[in-house]
């Protein structure tokens, strides 16, 4: 069950990464990929490594958006 949950989280993140059925959202992609990776998705871990996503970069993006008044 955990493997399916991790795969589902990865696929959900991929929708935001590709703008599939939703608008492209870099911040949401990064947050969801980190969640999928933590759940054990090898695809998410590969995506994270390829794109240099870190918890620190996600937090920094969120803080920049907050300081800009919520605009992306």
N, C-alpha and C positions, 0 to 999 in steps of 0.2 A: 504494500500500500504506500509506503514512504517513497518508493521509486516512482510510482505514478503521480504522487503529489508533487515531487520535485520536477517531473517532466511537465506537468500542468503549469506550474509556476514559470518554468522556462518558456513554454509556448505563449503564455500570457504576456510575459516580458517582451517576447519577440514581436508580438502585435504592435507594441508601442515603438519598438526599434525600427520596424518596417513601415509603420503607418498603415497597418492592415486592419481595416474596420474602425480605425480611430486616427487621430492626428499623431504625427511623430512627436515623441516627448522624450528627450534625452535624459532628463532627471528621473522620470518615472521608470524608464528602461533600466537605468543604473540601479535604482533602489530594488526593483523587482528581480534583476539578475543577481544581485547580492543575496536576496532572499532565496532564490532558486539554488544558487550555489551552496548556501548554508544548508539547504535541504538535501543536498547531494547530487544535484544535476551536473553530469560531466559536461554537457553542452553549455550550460551557464558558466561553469568554471573556465571553459575554453574562451567563451565570449568575453568574460571578465579580464582574462589574461591578454587577449588580443587588443582590447580597447583600453587597457590600463586603468580599469575602474577600481577605486579603493573606497573604503568607508569614509576616509578623510575627504576625498574629492566630492563625494555625494553631500556630505555635511557642508562643505565650503560652497557648493552650488546652491544649496537650500538657504544658507545665510546670505549670499549675494542677492538671491531673489527676494528674501525678506527685506533687506535693506533698500532694495529698489521699489518697494511698495507692492510686491507680489507679481510684478510683471516679469515675463521671461525674456 
